[in-house]
Amino acid sequence: CAGDRLENKTSVSVASWSSLNARMDNRFATAFVIACVLSLISTIYMAASIGTDFWYEYRSPVQENSSDLNKSIWTDFASDEADEKTYNDALFRYNGTVGLWRRCITIPQNTYWYSPPERTESFDMVTKCISFTLNEQFVEKFVDPGNHNSGIDLLRTYLWRCQFLLPFVSLGLMCFGALIGLCACICRSLYPTIATGILHLLAGLCTLGSVSCYVAGIELLHQKLELPENVSGEFGWSFCLACVSAPLQFMASALFVWAAHTNRKEYTFMKAYRVA
């Protein structure tokens, strides 16, 4: 009888341990899947924000007049030698949008030396975009934009460089974290996901830093170059995607670290319980 009771207790203990272990695996697997989904969404948002040109948008009256001044402005805008003041004046005047890699303005499709009395198809508006060269991404900003004799503005220079570099660092960290997570799935272990969580945390900090640098850079630029009358500016949807990406990265990081750390603790506890 005593042997039967001991066998029954052992069977109940094994069954209880198996049931608890199954619940633990389901809980951690759910957290891992949610973290992976958040990571994927944040990666897509970050990639989309880097590749689009709507970090900041200017709203100005439509310029239908094709005067020599207007033609000179958009010719200088497309020039490889356009300085910061030159292309920003065009952005202010022609409903410009700015991304991390390109700047765009909206201009009439065809130009004439006179203004016809009626709006025709010749005045259909088209968007012209010019890419920032790698040299322009790292060129120094001046205290007085466009004035090379005013001295280098180190704060705006490094803010610009950081807003350009940090998003790529963030995207690289998330891709590397995804590779580690894939290895964790192959090994059927949650332990490597701690590294994935840490990488996502660093990626979130980089994204947040990029957004902060961009906001600070825009504010400092507008202090140097005041917006003309009837011209307004606002942050665009590309900027909003980057802003949304940062908290998603932080949430994915928290889930990865929690799942791996808690699973390790409970696995150690259950191992000790099984031995006992």
C-alpha distance (Angstrom), angle and dihedral (degrees) to the residues before:
residue distance angle dihedral
C1 . . .
A2 3.79 . .
G3 3.80 89.2 .
D4 3.80 91.5 51.0
R5 3.81 91.7 50.5
L6 3.83 91.2 49.5
E7 3.79 90.4 48.8
N8 3.81 91.3 49.4
K9 3.81 91.9 49.5
T10 3.79 90.6 49.1
S11 3.80 91.2 49.8
V12 3.83 91.4 49.4
S13 3.81 91.2 48.1
V14 3.80 92.4 50.4
A15 3.80 91.3 46.4
S16 3.82 91.7 48.5
W17 3.80 91.9 48.2
S18 3.81 91.5 48.8
S19 3.80 91.8 48.9
L20 3.81 92.9 47.8
N21 3.78 91.4 46.0
A22 3.82 90.3 51.6
R23 3.82 91.2 51.3
M24 3.80 90.1 48.9
D25 3.82 91.5 50.3
N26 3.81 91.5 49.7
R27 3.78 92.5 49.1
F28 3.78 94.4 48.8
A29 3.79 92.4 43.2
T30 3.82 90.0 53.0
A31 3.80 91.6 50.3
F32 3.80 90.4 47.5
V33 3.83 92.7 51.0
I34 3.82 92.6 48.1
A35 3.80 90.4 48.8
C36 3.81 90.3 50.7
V37 3.82 91.4 51.0
L38 3.81 91.6 49.3
S39 3.79 89.9 47.7
L40 3.81 91.8 51.1
I41 3.82 92.9 48.7
S42 3.80 92.7 47.7
T43 3.81 90.6 49.0
I44 3.81 91.5 51.9
Y45 3.81 91.5 47.3
M46 3.79 92.0 48.3
A47 3.80 93.7 48.0
A48 3.82 90.9 47.7
S49 3.80 92.6 49.8
I50 3.81 91.9 50.3
G51 3.80 92.8 49.1
T52 3.81 99.3 46.2
D53 3.81 132.1 75.9
F54 3.80 103.9 -136.4
W55 3.78 105.0 93.2
Y56 3.79 89.4 118.0
E57 3.81 129.4 11.0
Y58 3.80 131.7 -164.4
R59 3.79 123.7 -152.3
S60 3.80 116.6 -153.8
P61 3.82 136.4 154.8
V62 3.81 113.6 -79.8
Q63 3.80 110.3 -94.8
E64 3.79 107.1 -139.5
N65 3.78 94.2 157.1
S66 3.81 110.4 99.9
S67 3.78 97.6 -162.0
D68 3.77 123.3 156.2
L69 3.81 88.5 -103.1
N70 3.79 92.2 56.8
K71 3.80 92.9 46.5
S72 3.77 89.8 49.2
I73 3.79 91.5 52.2
W74 3.79 96.6 53.9
T75 3.82 91.5 40.5
D76 3.80 89.7 55.6
F77 3.81 89.2 45.0
A78 3.81 90.7 60.3
S79 3.78 93.5 45.4
D80 3.80 119.7 110.3
E81 3.80 88.0 -134.5
A82 3.82 95.8 55.2
D83 3.80 110.1 134.4
E84 3.79 127.2 -148.6
K85 3.80 95.6 -90.2
T86 3.82 93.8 46.5
Y87 3.78 97.3 54.7
N88 3.81 93.6 38.4
D89 3.82 90.8 54.7
A90 3.81 87.7 54.4
L91 3.81 91.3 47.1
F92 3.81 90.2 52.5
R93 3.80 93.5 48.2
Y94 3.80 101.5 41.3
N95 3.83 107.8 41.9
G96 3.78 92.2 -94.3
T97 3.78 128.1 -165.7
V98 3.79 125.4 -159.8
G99 3.79 129.7 -155.9
L100 3.77 133.0 172.9
W101 3.80 91.6 -92.7
R102 3.80 107.3 21.8
R103 3.79 143.9 34.5
C104 3.82 121.7 -151.2
I105 3.80 137.4 -168.1
T106 3.82 132.3 -172.6
I107 3.80 114.1 -128.9
P108 3.84 138.0 162.6
Q109 3.78 112.4 -80.0
N110 3.83 93.7 -129.5
T111 3.78 128.9 25.1
Y112 3.79 133.1 -150.1
W113 3.76 134.8 -176.5
Y114 3.80 89.4 -119.2
S115 3.82 134.6 45.2
P116 3.82 113.0 -117.5
P117 3.80 115.3 -134.5
E118 3.80 93.6 -118.4
R119 3.77 133.0 42.2
T120 3.81 108.9 -107.3
E121 3.76 137.4 174.9
S122 3.79 88.2 -86.0
F123 3.79 86.8 72.7
D124 3.78 96.6 56.3
M125 3.77 106.9 136.9
V126 3.80 119.9 -120.3
T127 3.79 131.6 -174.9
K128 3.79 118.1 -121.1
C129 3.81 118.6 -166.5
I130 3.79 129.9 -166.8
S131 3.80 121.3 -166.4
F132 3.78 121.8 -131.5
T133 3.78 108.7 -117.9
L134 3.78 119.3 -131.3
N135 3.79 88.0 -109.0
E136 3.83 90.9 54.6
Q137 3.80 90.0 52.3
F138 3.80 90.5 60.0
V139 3.81 101.0 31.5
E140 3.81 117.2 119.1
K141 3.80 120.4 -100.6
F142 3.80 117.7 -133.7
V143 3.79 128.7 -133.0
D144 3.80 88.1 -122.0
P145 3.84 105.5 36.5
G146 3.78 110.5 -122.1
N147 3.81 93.8 14.4
H148 3.80 108.4 104.0
N149 3.79 91.2 -172.3
S150 3.81 95.3 59.9
G151 3.81 95.5 80.9
I152 3.79 132.8 -109.1
D153 3.81 118.5 -62.4
L154 3.81 99.8 -143.3
L155 3.81 95.0 -174.1
R156 3.81 95.3 55.9
T157 3.81 90.7 40.1
Y158 3.79 94.3 57.3
L159 3.79 93.6 38.7
W160 3.82 88.7 57.2
R161 3.79 92.7 47.8
C162 3.79 92.6 48.1
Q163 3.81 93.9 48.8
F164 3.80 87.7 53.7
L165 3.83 98.9 44.4
L166 3.81 103.9 36.0
P167 3.84 97.1 64.8
F168 3.81 90.2 56.0
V169 3.80 90.9 47.7
S170 3.81 88.9 50.6
L171 3.81 92.4 49.7
G172 3.80 91.3 47.6
L173 3.81 92.7 50.7
M174 3.80 91.6 51.4
C175 3.81 92.2 49.3
F176 3.80 90.6 49.3
G177 3.81 89.5 47.9
A178 3.80 89.9 51.5
L179 3.80 89.4 53.4
I180 3.81 90.7 53.0
G181 3.81 90.0 47.4
L182 3.79 89.8 52.7
C183 3.79 89.5 52.5
A184 3.83 88.6 50.5
C185 3.80 90.1 54.7
I186 3.80 91.8 49.3
C187 3.81 91.1 48.9
R188 3.83 90.6 44.2
S189 3.79 90.7 -131.5
L190 3.78 132.6 120.7
Y191 3.81 94.6 -155.5
P192 3.86 96.1 89.9
T193 3.81 89.6 54.3
I194 3.81 89.0 76.9
A195 3.80 86.7 71.4
T196 3.80 89.2 46.9
G197 3.79 90.2 53.1
I198 3.80 92.3 49.5
L199 3.81 91.2 49.4
H200 3.81 90.7 51.0
L201 3.79 89.7 49.9
L202 3.81 90.3 53.6
A203 3.81 89.7 45.9
G204 3.81 90.4 52.9
L205 3.81 90.5 50.6
C206 3.82 90.3 50.3
T207 3.82 91.4 49.8
L208 3.79 91.6 47.7
G209 3.79 89.8 48.0
S210 3.81 91.3 50.6
V211 3.80 92.2 50.8
S212 3.81 91.4 47.5
C213 3.81 92.2 48.6
Y214 3.80 90.9 50.1
V215 3.80 93.8 50.7
A216 3.81 91.9 47.0
G217 3.81 91.7 47.2
I218 3.82 93.2 50.9
E219 3.80 92.4 48.4
L220 3.81 92.2 49.4
L221 3.82 91.3 47.2
H222 3.80 92.1 52.5
Q223 3.78 89.4 51.0
K224 3.81 88.4 57.1
L225 3.82 96.5 38.8
E226 3.78 112.4 32.5
L227 3.79 116.8 -150.1
P228 3.84 113.8 -105.6
E229 3.77 120.9 -113.7
N230 3.82 115.0 -73.3
V231 3.78 90.8 17.1
S232 3.79 120.7 115.4
G233 3.78 133.5 178.5
E234 3.78 135.4 -154.0
F235 3.78 139.1 171.4
G236 3.79 112.3 -94.7
W237 3.78 134.9 -137.8
S238 3.82 93.8 -91.6
F239 3.80 88.1 61.7
C240 3.81 90.1 47.4
L241 3.82 90.7 53.8
A242 3.80 89.8 55.7
C243 3.81 90.3 47.7
V244 3.82 91.0 52.4
S245 3.80 92.4 45.2
A246 3.82 93.7 61.5
P247 3.86 98.2 61.4
L248 3.81 90.3 42.7
Q249 3.79 88.9 56.0
F250 3.81 91.1 49.1
M251 3.82 91.8 50.0
A252 3.81 92.0 48.0
S253 3.80 89.4 49.0
A254 3.81 92.2 51.4
L255 3.82 92.4 49.9
F256 3.81 93.7 47.4
V257 3.81 93.4 49.4
W258 3.82 93.5 42.6
A259 3.82 93.4 49.6
A260 3.79 94.3 48.1
H261 3.81 97.1 41.1
T262 3.80 96.6 44.1
N263 3.79 92.7 43.9
R264 3.79 89.8 53.6
K265 3.80 93.1 50.1
E266 3.80 94.8 46.6
Y267 3.79 92.1 44.0
T268 3.82 89.1 55.0
F269 3.82 90.0 47.3
M270 3.79 93.4 49.1
K271 3.80 91.2 46.8
A272 3.81 90.3 54.2
Y273 3.84 89.8 45.9
R274 3.79 91.4 51.3
V275 3.81 92.2 49.9
A276 3.80 90.2 49.4
